[in-house]
Amino acid sequence: MRIAKRAASGLALFYAGFLALANAALAQDPAALEALRRDDMRALVVHNSPQALPDRAVTDPDGGEVSLADYAGKVVLVNFWATWCAPCREEMPDLDALNADLGGEDFEVVTIASGRNSLSGIRAFYAETGVETLPILLDPRGALARRAGVLGLPVTILIDREGREIARLNGGAHWNDAPAREIIEAVIAAGE
């Protein structure tokens, strides 16, 4: 009986380890990430190889400079948005919930208001949509957005721990739904 329990316990540990390795492999293999795309995430473009992003600073509400390089070591979901953008209004609560659930040492949602967005307008937008955990970062002239190839809003870019773009979605999405979370969790697991 003890031998059977040990064998079952050992088998369970083997499969748990196998699943952890499989999740890491998924995140490192673009084809495997592609396979996870469903529902809103069908619009996610997964790159065959990671792409460099521009290192252009944006500002926080106090005028301090922030760059994407400041998030090195984390998986980051960068969302370019604007207060006047209707799809942004829909997806910001999802991004906020995702950040509240998964945000921390390994992952963060970073929102960048691109173009003309007043600080008071952004704060009102956050209050109206119930956003509580997302940063306020400003790209008033759209300089980072242009250099990152953002042609419309919203655009959301998934960045690996080395600060490279691995996937991009043009348009709004439900970022707190299972399909998005599975992709993000696979990328997070790859670096653990």
C-alpha positions as CSV (number, residue, x, y, z in Angstrom):
1,M,0.0,0.0,0.0
2,R,2.8,2.4,0.9
3,I,4.6,1.7,-2.3
4,A,1.4,2.4,-4.3
5,K,1.0,5.7,-2.5
6,R,4.6,6.7,-3.1
7,A,4.3,5.8,-6.7
8,A,1.1,7.8,-7.1
9,S,2.7,10.7,-5.3
10,G,5.8,10.5,-7.5
11,L,3.7,10.3,-10.6
12,A,1.7,13.4,-9.5
13,L,4.9,15.4,-8.9
14,F,6.2,14.2,-12.3
15,Y,3.1,15.5,-14.1
16,A,3.1,18.8,-12.1
17,G,6.7,19.3,-13.2
18,F,5.9,18.4,-16.8
19,L,3.0,20.9,-16.9
20,A,5.2,23.6,-15.5
21,L,7.8,22.9,-18.2
22,A,5.1,22.8,-20.8
23,N,3.8,26.2,-19.8
24,A,7.3,27.6,-20.0
25,A,7.8,26.0,-23.4
26,L,4.5,27.5,-24.6
27,A,5.6,31.0,-23.8
28,Q,9.0,30.6,-25.6
29,D,7.4,29.0,-28.7
30,P,5.5,31.5,-30.8
31,A,3.5,28.6,-32.5
32,A,2.4,27.4,-29.0
33,L,1.3,31.0,-28.1
34,E,-0.6,31.1,-31.4
35,A,-2.4,27.9,-30.4
36,L,-3.7,29.6,-27.3
37,R,-5.4,32.4,-29.3
38,R,-9.2,32.3,-29.2
39,D,-12.1,34.7,-28.8
40,D,-10.8,38.3,-28.6
41,M,-7.2,37.0,-28.6
42,R,-7.6,35.8,-32.2
43,A,-6.7,39.3,-33.1
44,L,-3.4,39.1,-31.2
45,V,-0.4,39.0,-33.6
46,V,2.3,36.8,-32.1
47,H,5.7,37.6,-33.6
48,N,8.0,34.8,-34.9
49,S,10.9,36.4,-32.9
50,P,10.9,39.1,-30.2
51,Q,11.2,42.6,-31.5
52,A,13.0,45.6,-30.1
53,L,10.9,48.5,-28.8
54,P,12.0,52.2,-28.8
55,D,13.4,53.5,-25.5
56,R,11.5,56.8,-25.5
57,A,10.5,58.2,-22.2
58,V,7.0,59.2,-21.2
59,T,6.0,61.2,-18.1
60,D,4.1,60.5,-14.9
61,P,1.7,63.1,-13.5
62,D,4.5,64.8,-11.6
63,G,6.6,65.3,-14.8
64,G,9.0,62.4,-13.9
65,E,10.3,60.4,-16.8
66,V,9.4,56.7,-17.2
67,S,10.6,54.4,-19.9
68,L,9.7,50.8,-20.8
69,A,13.3,49.8,-19.7
70,D,12.2,50.7,-16.2
71,Y,10.1,47.5,-16.2
72,A,12.9,45.1,-17.2
73,G,12.6,41.7,-15.6
74,K,8.8,41.8,-15.7
75,V,6.3,40.6,-18.3
76,V,4.5,43.8,-19.3
77,L,1.2,44.5,-21.1
78,V,1.5,48.0,-22.5
79,N,-1.7,49.7,-23.5
80,F,-1.8,52.8,-25.6
81,W,-5.1,54.6,-25.1
82,A,-6.9,58.0,-25.0
83,T,-9.8,59.4,-23.0
84,W,-11.8,60.0,-26.2
85,C,-11.4,56.4,-27.4
86,A,-14.6,54.3,-27.0
87,P,-13.0,50.9,-27.1
88,C,-10.5,52.1,-24.5
89,R,-13.5,52.9,-22.2
90,E,-14.6,49.3,-22.5
91,E,-11.3,47.6,-22.0
92,M,-9.7,49.7,-19.2
93,P,-11.8,48.1,-16.4
94,D,-10.6,44.6,-17.7
95,L,-7.0,45.8,-17.8
96,D,-7.4,47.2,-14.3
97,A,-8.8,43.8,-13.0
98,L,-6.0,41.9,-14.7
99,N,-3.4,44.1,-13.1
100,A,-5.2,43.8,-9.7
101,D,-5.1,40.0,-10.0
102,L,-1.7,39.3,-11.6
103,G,0.3,42.5,-11.1
104,G,3.3,42.3,-8.9
105,E,7.0,41.3,-9.2
106,D,6.5,39.2,-12.4
107,F,3.8,41.1,-14.3
108,E,2.4,44.6,-14.7
109,V,-0.2,46.4,-16.9
110,V,1.2,49.8,-18.0
111,T,-1.2,52.2,-19.6
112,I,0.1,55.2,-21.7
113,A,-2.3,58.0,-22.6
114,S,-1.2,58.9,-26.1
115,G,-1.9,62.3,-27.6
116,R,-3.9,65.1,-26.1
117,N,-5.3,63.9,-22.8
118,S,-5.5,66.3,-19.9
119,L,-4.5,65.0,-16.5
120,S,-7.9,66.0,-15.1
121,G,-9.6,64.2,-18.0
122,I,-7.6,61.1,-17.3
123,R,-8.4,61.2,-13.6
124,A,-12.1,61.7,-14.4
125,F,-12.0,58.8,-16.9
126,Y,-10.4,56.5,-14.3
127,A,-13.1,57.5,-11.8
128,E,-15.9,56.9,-14.2
129,T,-14.7,53.5,-15.3
130,G,-13.6,52.3,-11.9
131,V,-9.9,52.1,-12.7
132,E,-7.8,51.9,-9.5
133,T,-4.6,50.0,-10.1
134,L,-3.3,51.3,-13.5
135,P,-0.6,53.9,-13.7
136,I,-1.1,57.3,-15.3
137,L,1.6,57.8,-17.9
138,L,1.5,60.5,-20.5
139,D,2.8,60.5,-24.1
140,P,1.2,63.9,-25.0
141,R,2.8,64.2,-28.5
142,G,2.5,60.5,-29.2
143,A,6.3,60.2,-29.7
144,L,6.6,56.8,-28.1
145,A,3.4,55.6,-29.8
146,R,4.6,56.6,-33.2
147,R,8.0,55.0,-32.7
148,A,6.3,51.9,-31.5
149,G,4.2,51.8,-34.7
150,V,0.9,52.6,-33.0
151,L,-1.4,53.8,-35.7
152,G,-4.7,53.8,-34.0
153,L,-6.1,53.4,-30.4
154,P,-6.2,51.2,-28.5
155,V,-3.1,49.1,-29.1
156,T,-1.8,46.7,-26.6
157,I,1.7,45.2,-26.7
158,L,2.9,42.2,-24.8
159,I,6.5,42.5,-23.7
160,D,8.8,39.8,-22.4
161,R,11.1,40.1,-19.4
162,E,13.9,41.4,-21.6
163,G,11.8,44.3,-22.8
164,R,11.1,42.9,-26.3
165,E,7.7,42.9,-28.0
166,I,6.4,39.4,-28.5
167,A,2.8,40.1,-29.4
168,R,0.5,43.0,-30.3
169,L,-3.3,43.5,-30.5
170,N,-4.8,46.5,-32.4
171,G,-8.2,47.4,-31.1
172,G,-10.1,46.6,-27.9
173,A,-10.2,43.2,-26.1
174,H,-11.4,41.6,-22.9
175,W,-8.1,41.3,-21.2
176,N,-9.4,39.7,-18.0
177,D,-11.1,36.8,-19.8
178,A,-9.6,33.3,-19.8
179,P,-8.0,33.4,-23.3
180,A,-6.0,36.5,-22.5
181,R,-5.0,35.3,-19.1
182,E,-3.8,32.0,-20.4
183,I,-1.5,33.7,-22.8
184,I,-0.2,36.1,-20.2
185,E,0.2,33.4,-17.6
186,A,2.2,31.2,-20.1
187,V,4.6,34.1,-20.8
188,I,5.0,34.8,-17.0
189,A,5.6,31.1,-16.4
190,A,8.4,31.0,-19.0
191,G,10.6,33.3,-16.9
192,E,10.1,31.6,-13.5
